[in-house]
């Protein structure tokens, strides 16, 4: 007999897709100062590269497909991604408005990560058990 008490919601993004999108989006953020031409602005470049490195670090410690040292539960990973828009969207517009494309790039990537997180299938709290 299985325990069917676990409630799920429909979400189209699998954990593997979420992990892949995280790596791709953070990779774009990492190279964005040179690709989008704002590398001459040291503060914006440092923020973009720093956030990308921290994000990759979080990915590598998360318990999901690209995790290498799976210590961070996916629920915490998702919580951090859902609360990151003030940094990825707000800070560039408040402090780096003069940094060319940076506020736009950071905003688009921040919104993409936020939406991906909202659309990711939840991790089951409990696996079915046999009685």
PyMOL commands that set and color helices and strands:
alter all, ss='L'
color gray80, all
select helices_A, chain A and resi 15-35+42-61+74-82+85-95+102-118
alter helices_A, ss='H'
color red, helices_A
deselect
rebuild
show_as cartoon
